[in-house]
């Protein structure tokens, strides 16, 4: 089930960045930030998509920790 979260929650998930930063990221197609959608007139994001974006950024900058652990075994 999808959990819809508002921009303040997205900002908190992304390290307490500003809502302006979230809007900037959302407007930059090269970044691949999840798209927002309207839910009863409120702009929201899918929490799982935001979490997936964060994980991809982590892997991009720190390597895939699962693969590193498998290689170490």
C-alpha positions as CSV (number, residue, x, y, z in Angstrom):
1,X,0.0,0.0,0.0
2,X,1.3,3.5,-0.9
3,X,1.8,6.0,1.9
4,X,1.4,9.5,0.6
5,X,3.6,12.1,2.4
6,X,3.7,15.9,2.3
7,X,6.7,18.0,1.3
8,X,7.7,18.6,4.9
9,X,7.9,14.9,5.5
10,X,9.9,14.4,2.3
11,X,12.3,17.1,3.4
12,X,12.7,15.4,6.8
13,X,13.4,12.1,5.1
14,X,16.1,13.7,3.0
15,X,18.1,15.0,5.9
16,X,16.0,17.9,7.0
17,X,16.7,19.9,3.8
18,X,14.4,22.8,3.0
19,X,11.1,22.4,1.1
20,X,12.6,24.7,-1.5
21,X,15.4,22.1,-2.0
22,X,12.8,19.4,-2.5
23,X,11.0,21.6,-5.1
24,X,14.4,22.2,-6.9
25,X,15.2,18.5,-6.9
26,X,11.7,17.7,-8.2
27,X,12.2,20.2,-11.1
28,X,15.6,18.7,-12.2
29,X,14.9,15.7,-14.4
30,X,18.5,14.7,-14.5
31,X,18.4,14.0,-10.7
32,X,15.6,11.5,-11.0
33,X,13.8,12.6,-7.9
34,X,10.4,11.0,-7.5
35,X,7.4,12.8,-9.0
36,X,4.8,14.3,-6.8
37,X,1.1,13.9,-7.3
38,X,-2.1,15.5,-6.2
39,X,-4.3,13.8,-3.6
40,X,-7.5,15.7,-2.8
41,X,-5.8,19.0,-3.8
42,X,-2.6,18.4,-1.7
43,X,0.8,17.8,-3.4
44,X,2.2,14.5,-2.0
45,X,4.9,12.0,-2.7
46,X,5.0,8.2,-2.5
47,X,7.0,7.4,0.6
48,X,8.4,4.2,-0.9
49,X,9.6,6.1,-4.0
50,X,11.4,8.7,-1.8
51,X,13.0,6.0,0.3
52,X,14.2,4.2,-2.9
53,X,15.7,7.5,-4.2
54,X,17.6,7.9,-1.0
55,X,18.9,4.4,-1.1
56,X,20.0,4.8,-4.7
57,X,21.8,8.0,-3.8
58,X,23.5,6.2,-0.9
59,X,24.6,3.4,-3.2
60,X,25.8,5.8,-5.8
61,X,28.0,7.6,-3.4
62,X,29.1,4.8,-1.1
63,X,28.8,1.7,-3.2
64,X,26.2,-1.1,-2.9
65,X,26.7,-2.3,0.7
66,X,24.9,-5.6,-0.1
67,X,27.3,-6.4,-2.9
68,X,30.3,-5.4,-0.8
69,X,29.2,-7.7,2.0
70,X,28.7,-10.6,-0.4
71,X,32.1,-10.1,-1.9
72,X,33.7,-10.2,1.5
73,X,32.2,-13.6,2.3
